Amino acid sequence: MTASTENLDRTLTTLGAFGACMVAMWIARGDNAGPLVARFEPPPIADLADVADDGAITAGPGFVGQPVEAEVDEPPPLPARPNFGGGGAAPVNIPKPKQAIEDTCLDGAACTHHAMDGFYAQLAATEAGKAKAPARVSYYGDSVSATDQLPGRVRARLQDAFGDGGPGFVFAAKPHRFNHNHTVDQTEKGWAAYGVSTVSVSDSLYGVGGSTAEAVGDGSIKIKPRTPSGKVSHVDVYYLAQPHGGGVELSVDGQVQATIDTGADAKRAGFQAIDVPDAAHKIELKVTGGRVRLFGLTLERPTGVVVDNMAIVSATAKNEGQNLADHWKNQLAHRGADLIIVMLGTNEAEWLFGGQKSMAEYQGVFEKLLAPIRAGRPGAACLVVAPLDQAEMKDEKLVSRPVMPHMVETQRRAAIAQGCAFYDTYTWQGGKGSAIKWNRRGLVGTDFQHLSEKGSAMVADGLVDALLAGYAEYKAR
């Protein structure tokens, strides 16, 4: 062995030891391990072939399916469109959910006011043609939802039933490479993204979706809607006004429609809205100079349904709460969602224990997360969606993670305490051991966390069936 080879070996050994120490340190820090782990995940779906070299189906962050009882990884067609009746007509094609939404009573024993009423009322106005804005759903979650397969199926079902309300909220720049949004074709240039669970920003101002993006001197965002209609009639830009803030132009179909000056004496949220004819448009934001911070923009039509995908890879109940509470509350109020869905727990399940003290602390964290949501949209619906089952190796045997039912029950208690409804996805899936069974069918990957495309559609269909059945019951009261 030459001296240079020995030096190289020593260098590699040193780097390997350093890397192992860094990984151990990040894992020891608990919920902060997520961003580091995410950087070691495989490339995003768009950069992967539909089928890996060994024939395994790939979908979702790090999804590798090794099915024993293989199923084709394609989402089923949308079910028959529901007809909720009225005017003497009987309801038709109303789903019978396997698991109903637990619709929390908000007025005690009288139980005349439920947690989901605000959303159902907006759906009723939409169905009757009386809505003055689309029915808005904001979907917060982690990597199980970040690819937009799960929220996208919810969107497709609700828009099929109540109409295409447009793309909804779109991040200014992807907070993580696994974040996708099926409602738009989007390209951005010159932006650095910061998210609650990815790269921190010092002022903790992350906007309504938990992510902000910054460009200095140059930066552009080009968006073309991909919803069924492809149409947009209202654009609203969410930005940060700040000292020495720069300028940005908002163009539609190549014509400048608004010039935004983001300069201000102190940091505060800013919004710039424009109306355009309800038609297919190309939207562009271009920095004209200086430092510009954006949170995102909303693209809507006069009525229908929009589903915002605000899920971010590595998100947890704790780091979602890093968004400054008053700032987030005000952003939520401006967004005006009629239903706010929170589906978290994938990452916490890796380190939480089911003990009484641990779960009491977790409930406190979850309630702290829900509080700004309830304060920002007190008349809207809040729905906590439980995490799915997971599996792990123990004594050389694959078993269901024992913490899962404890987490589900804790999230249920937090939802009730904060006046939110609850949907038990864990029980719907089959409870203990269901992740192992789903993996054998190619519906959950070998990490026993991330869903295939078909698995995502099944979870979404279970949730939407419960939403539509709940709406039918609301109308029948």
C-alpha positions in Angstrom: 0.0 0.0 0.0 1.4 3.4 -1.0 1.6 6.4 1.3 -1.0 8.2 -0.7 -3.4 5.2 -0.4 -2.9 5.0 3.3 -3.7 8.8 3.6 -6.8 8.3 1.5 -7.9 5.4 3.7 -7.4 7.5 6.9 -9.3 10.4 5.4 -12.2 8.2 4.4 -12.2 6.6 7.8 -12.2 9.9 9.5 -15.0 11.3 7.3 -17.1 8.1 7.9 -16.7 8.4 11.7 -17.6 12.1 11.5 -20.7 11.3 9.4 -21.8 8.6 11.8 -21.5 11.0 14.7 -23.5 13.7 12.9 -26.3 11.2 12.1 -26.4 9.9 15.6 -26.5 13.5 16.9 -29.4 14.4 14.6 -31.3 11.2 15.5 -30.8 12.0 19.2 -32.5 15.3 18.6 -35.7 13.7 17.8 -38.0 15.6 15.5 -35.1 17.5 14.0 -33.9 14.3 12.4 -36.4 14.6 9.7 -34.7 17.2 7.5 -31.4 15.3 7.6 -33.0 12.0 6.7 -34.9 13.7 3.9 -31.6 14.7 2.3 -30.6 11.1 2.1 -33.9 10.0 0.4 -33.9 9.0 -3.3 -34.7 11.6 -6.0 -38.2 12.9 -6.4 -40.8 10.8 -8.3 -40.4 12.9 -11.5 -36.7 11.8 -11.7 -37.5 8.1 -11.3 -38.8 5.6 -13.8 -42.3 4.4 -13.1 -40.8 1.0 -12.4 -37.4 0.3 -10.8 -34.8 -2.0 -12.3 -36.0 -4.9 -10.1 -39.6 -4.3 -11.2 -40.7 -2.9 -7.9 -43.3 -0.1 -8.0 -42.1 3.3 -6.9 -44.2 6.1 -5.5 -44.0 8.6 -2.7 -40.9 9.6 -0.7 -38.6 6.7 -0.6 -41.4 4.3 -1.6 -40.1 0.9 -2.7 -42.8 -1.8 -3.0 -42.0 -5.4 -2.8 -45.4 -6.9 -3.0 -46.2 -10.5 -2.2 -49.8 -10.3 -3.2 -49.2 -7.8 -6.1 -51.8 -5.3 -7.1 -51.6 -2.9 -10.0 -50.5 0.5 -8.7 -53.2 2.6 -10.4 -55.8 4.6 -8.6 -59.3 3.3 -9.3 -61.6 5.5 -11.4 -63.7 8.1 -9.6 -66.9 6.6 -8.2 -70.3 7.6 -9.4 -71.0 11.3 -8.7 -73.2 11.8 -5.7 -76.6 13.5 -5.9 -77.8 14.8 -2.6 -81.4 15.1 -3.6 -83.6 18.0 -2.7 -86.7 19.4 -4.3 -88.5 16.1 -3.6 -85.7 14.0 -5.2 -84.1 11.3 -3.1 -80.4 11.2 -2.6 -78.4 9.0 -5.0 -74.9 7.5 -4.9 -74.2 8.7 -1.4 -71.2 6.7 -0.1 -71.6 4.5 3.0 -68.3 5.1 4.8 -66.4 2.3 6.4 -65.3 4.8 9.1 -67.5 7.8 9.9 -66.1 11.2 10.9 -66.4 11.8 14.6 -68.1 15.2 14.5 -67.5 16.9 17.8 -70.4 18.6 19.5 -69.6 22.3 20.2 -72.5 23.2 22.4 -72.5 20.4 25.0 -75.5 18.2 25.6 -77.8 20.1 23.2 -75.5 19.0 20.3 -77.1 21.3 17.7 -73.8 22.7 16.5 -71.0 20.4 15.3 -67.4 20.9 14.3 -68.0 20.2 10.6 -71.0 22.5 10.2 -69.0 25.4 8.7 -67.7 23.3 5.9 -71.0 21.6 5.2 -72.8 24.9 5.1 -70.3 26.1 2.4 -70.9 22.9 0.4 -74.6 23.5 0.7 -74.2 27.0 -0.7 -72.0 25.7 -3.4 -74.4 23.0 -4.4 -77.3 25.5 -4.4 -75.4 27.9 -6.6 -75.4 30.6 -3.9 -71.8 30.5 -2.8 -69.8 33.8 -3.2 -66.5 32.0 -3.2 -65.3 28.4 -3.7 -65.5 25.9 -0.8 -61.9 25.9 0.5 -60.1 23.0 2.0 -56.5 23.5 3.4 -54.7 20.2 3.9 -51.7 20.1 6.3 -49.6 17.0 6.6 -46.2 15.3 6.2 -44.5 13.3 3.5 -47.5 10.9 3.2 -49.4 13.8 1.7 -46.6 16.0 0.3 -46.6 14.3 -3.1 -50.2 15.5 -3.6 -51.4 11.9 -4.4 -53.6 11.8 -1.3 -54.8 15.4 -1.2 -55.0 15.3 -5.0 -57.5 12.4 -4.9 -59.5 14.3 -2.2 -59.5 17.3 -4.6 -60.5 15.2 -7.6 -63.5 13.7 -5.7 -64.8 16.9 -4.3 -64.3 18.9 -7.5 -66.2 16.1 -9.4 -69.1 16.4 -6.9 -69.2 20.2 -6.5 -67.2 21.8 -9.3 -63.7 22.9 -10.1 -62.9 26.0 -8.0 -59.3 26.3 -9.3 -55.8 25.2 -8.0 -56.1 27.0 -4.7 -53.0 27.8 -2.7 -49.6 27.2 -4.4 -46.2 27.5 -2.7 -44.0 30.2 -4.1 -41.2 27.5 -4.3 -41.2 23.9 -3.3 -40.3 23.6 0.4 -38.8 20.2 -0.4 -38.0 18.3 -3.6 -40.7 15.7 -2.8 -43.4 18.4 -2.6 -45.6 18.4 -5.6 -48.9 20.1 -6.7 -50.9 18.4 -9.4 -53.1 21.5 -9.9 -50.4 23.5 -11.7 -47.4 23.3 -14.0 -44.9 25.5 -12.1 -41.3 26.5 -12.7 -39.4 28.9 -10.5 -35.9 30.4 -10.9 -33.7 32.2 -8.4 -35.6 31.3 -5.2 -34.4 29.9 -1.9 -37.1 28.0 0.0 -37.5 27.8 3.8 -40.0 25.5 5.6 -41.0 24.7 9.1 -39.5 21.2 8.8 -36.8 21.8 6.2 -34.7 24.9 6.4 -35.4 27.3 9.2 -35.9 31.1 8.8 -34.8 33.3 11.7 -38.0 35.4 12.0 -40.4 32.3 12.1 -42.7 33.9 9.5 -43.6 31.0 7.2 -46.9 32.1 5.9 -50.2 30.2 5.7 -48.6 27.0 4.3 -45.5 26.8 6.6 -43.0 27.7 3.9 -41.5 30.9 2.5 -39.2 31.6 -0.4 -36.8 34.5 -1.0 -35.1 35.9 -4.1 -32.6 38.7 -4.3 -32.4 40.9 -7.3 -33.7 38.3 -9.7 -36.3 35.6 -9.5 -39.3 34.4 -11.4 -42.3 32.0 -11.0 -44.3 30.8 -13.9 -47.6 28.9 -13.3 -50.2 27.3 -15.6 -53.3 25.8 -14.0 -53.9 22.0 -14.5 -57.3 21.6 -12.9 -60.1 20.0 -15.0 -61.2 23.4 -16.3 -57.8 24.9 -16.5 -59.4 28.2 -15.6 -58.7 31.0 -13.1 -60.5 34.2 -12.3 -58.9 35.4 -9.1 -55.2 35.6 -8.1 -54.0 36.6 -4.6 -50.2 36.9 -3.9 -49.1 36.4 -0.3 -45.8 38.2 0.5 -43.8 39.7 3.4 -43.5 43.4 3.5 -40.2 44.3 5.1 -37.5 47.0 5.4 -35.5 47.2 2.1 -38.0 44.9 0.4 -37.9 44.8 -3.3 -40.4 44.9 -6.1 -42.2 42.2 -8.0 -44.5 42.2 -11.1 -47.6 40.1 -11.4 -48.3 39.3 -15.0 -51.2 37.4 -16.6 -50.7 36.1 -20.2 -47.6 38.2 -20.6 -49.3 41.5 -19.5 -48.3 43.2 -16.2 -51.5 43.4 -14.0 -49.9 44.6 -10.8 -46.6 45.9 -9.4 -46.0 45.0 -5.8 -43.6 47.0 -3.6 -42.6 44.8 -0.6 -40.8 47.6 1.2 -42.1 48.6 4.7 -40.9 50.1 8.0 -41.3 46.8 9.7 -42.1 43.2 8.8 -45.8 42.4 8.2 -47.8 40.2 5.9 -49.0 41.7 2.6 -51.4 40.6 0.0 -52.0 41.7 -3.6 -55.2 40.4 -5.3 -56.4 40.8 -8.9 -59.4 39.6 -10.8 -59.3 38.4 -14.4 -61.8 36.8 -16.8 -62.7 33.2 -15.9 -60.5 31.5 -18.4 -57.2 29.6 -18.9 -54.3 31.9 -18.1 -50.6 31.8 -17.6 -49.5 33.5 -14.4 -46.0 34.9 -13.8 -44.3 36.7 -10.9 -41.0 38.4 -11.6 -38.7 40.2 -9.2 -37.7 43.6 -10.5 -35.1 44.4 -7.9 -34.2 44.1 -4.2 -35.0 41.4 -1.7 -38.4 39.7 -2.0 -40.0 37.2 0.3 -43.1 35.4 -0.8 -45.3 32.8 0.9 -47.3 31.7 -2.2 -50.3 32.6 -4.1 -53.9 31.4 -4.5 -55.6 30.8 -7.9 -59.3 30.4 -7.8 -62.6 30.5 -9.7 -65.9 32.0 -8.5 -67.3 28.8 -7.1 -66.6 25.0 -6.8 -64.0 23.4 -4.5 -60.3 24.0 -4.0 -58.0 21.8 -2.0 -54.7 23.4 -0.9 -51.9 20.9 -0.4 -49.9 22.4 2.4 -48.2 19.2 3.5 -44.4 19.3 3.9 -41.9 16.5 4.1 -40.7 15.8 7.7 -43.5 17.9 9.2 -44.5 17.1 12.8 -47.0 18.6 15.2 -44.1 20.3 17.0 -42.3 21.8 14.0 -45.5 22.9 12.3 -45.9 25.0 15.5 -42.6 26.9 14.7 -44.7 29.2 12.5 -45.2 32.3 14.6 -48.7 31.8 16.1 -50.2 35.3 15.6 -48.7 35.5 12.1 -50.1 32.1 11.1 -53.5 32.9 12.7 -53.7 36.1 10.6 -52.7 34.2 7.4 -55.3 31.6 8.1 -57.9 34.3 8.5 -57.0 35.8 5.2 -57.0 32.4 3.4 -60.5 31.8 4.6 -60.5 28.0 4.4 -63.9 26.4 5.2 -62.2 23.1 6.3 -58.7 22.7 7.7 -57.4 19.2 7.7 -54.4 18.2 9.8 -52.9 14.7 9.1 -49.6 14.3 11.0 -47.9 11.5 13.0 -45.7 9.7 10.4 -42.5 11.1 11.8 -43.4 11.2 15.5 -44.2 7.5 15.5 -40.5 6.8 15.0 -39.5 8.1 18.4 -42.6 8.6 20.6 -43.5 6.1 23.3 -47.0 5.2 24.4 -46.4 6.0 28.1 -48.8 8.3 29.9 -46.3 11.1 30.3 -45.2 11.0 26.7 -48.7 11.1 25.4 -49.7 13.9 27.8 -46.9 16.0 26.4 -47.8 15.0 22.8 -51.4 16.1 23.4 -50.2 19.4 24.6 -48.1 19.9 21.5 -51.0 18.9 19.3 -53.4 21.3 21.0 -50.9 24.1 20.7 -50.8 23.4 17.0 -54.6 23.4 16.7 -55.2 26.6 18.7 -54.1 29.1 16.0 -56.3 27.2 13.5 -59.4 27.6 15.7 -58.5 31.2 16.5 -57.8 32.1 12.9 -61.0 30.4 11.5 -63.4 30.1 14.4 -66.4 29.6 12.1 -64.8 27.0 9.9 -64.4 23.3 10.3 -61.2 21.7 11.7 -60.6 18.0 11.1 -57.8 15.9 12.6 -57.0 12.8 10.5 -55.2 10.1 12.4 -51.9 8.6 11.1 -51.8 5.2 9.4 -50.4 2.0 11.0 -46.6 1.5 10.9 -44.4 -1.5 11.4 -40.9 -2.1 12.8 -38.4 -4.9 13.5 -38.4 -6.2 17.0 -36.6 -9.3 18.2 -36.0 -10.1 14.5 -39.7 -10.0 13.9 -41.8 -7.5 11.9 -44.5 -6.1 14.2 -46.9 -3.1 14.3 -45.4 -0.1 16.1 -47.0 -0.3 19.6 -47.2 3.5 19.9 -49.8 3.9 17.1 -53.1 3.3 19.0 -51.8 5.6 21.7 -51.0 8.4 19.2 -54.4 8.0 17.6 -56.2 8.2 20.9 -54.1 11.2 21.9 -54.9 13.1 18.7 -58.6 12.3 19.2 -58.4 13.9 22.7 -56.6 16.9 21.3 -59.1 17.4 18.5 -62.1 17.2 20.9 -60.4 19.6 23.4 -59.9 22.2 20.6 -63.3 21.8 19.0 -62.2 19.8 16.0 -63.7 16.7 14.4 -61.7 13.5 14.1 -61.3 10.8 11.5 -59.8 7.5 12.6 -57.7 6.5 9.6 -55.8 3.9 11.7 -59.0 1.9 12.5 -60.3 2.4 8.9 -57.1 0.8 7.6 -57.5 -2.2 9.8 -55.6 -1.2 13.0 -52.8 -3.2 14.4 -50.8 -5.1 11.7 -52.5 -3.4 8.7 -49.3 -1.8 7.5 -47.8 -5.2 7.1 -50.8 -6.5 5.2 -50.8 -3.3 3.0 -47.1 -3.8 2.2 -47.8 -7.3 0.9 -50.4 -5.9 -1.4 -48.1 -3.2 -2.7 -50.0 -0.4 -1.1 -47.4 0.7 1.5 -43.6 0.7 0.9 -40.9 -1.2 2.6 -40.5 1.6 5.1 -44.1 0.8 6.2 -45.0 4.5 6.1 -45.3 5.9 2.5 -48.1 4.9 0.3 -48.2 3.8 -3.3 -50.4 5.7 -5.7 -53.3 3.2 -5.3 -52.8 3.2 -1.5 -53.0 7.0 -1.4 -56.2 6.8 -3.5 -57.7 4.3 -1.1 -57.0 6.4 2.0 -58.4 9.5 0.3 -61.5 7.7 -0.8 -62.1 6.5 2.7 -61.9 10.1 3.9 -64.0 11.6 1.1 -66.7 8.9 1.6 -66.9 10.0 5.2 -67.1 13.7 4.3 -69.8 13.2 1.7 -71.8 11.0 4.1 -71.4 13.6 6.8 -72.7 16.3 4.4 -75.7 14.2 3.5 -76.5 13.8 7.2 -76.1 17.6 7.7 -78.6 18.3 4.9 -81.1 15.8 6.4 -81.1 17.5 9.9 
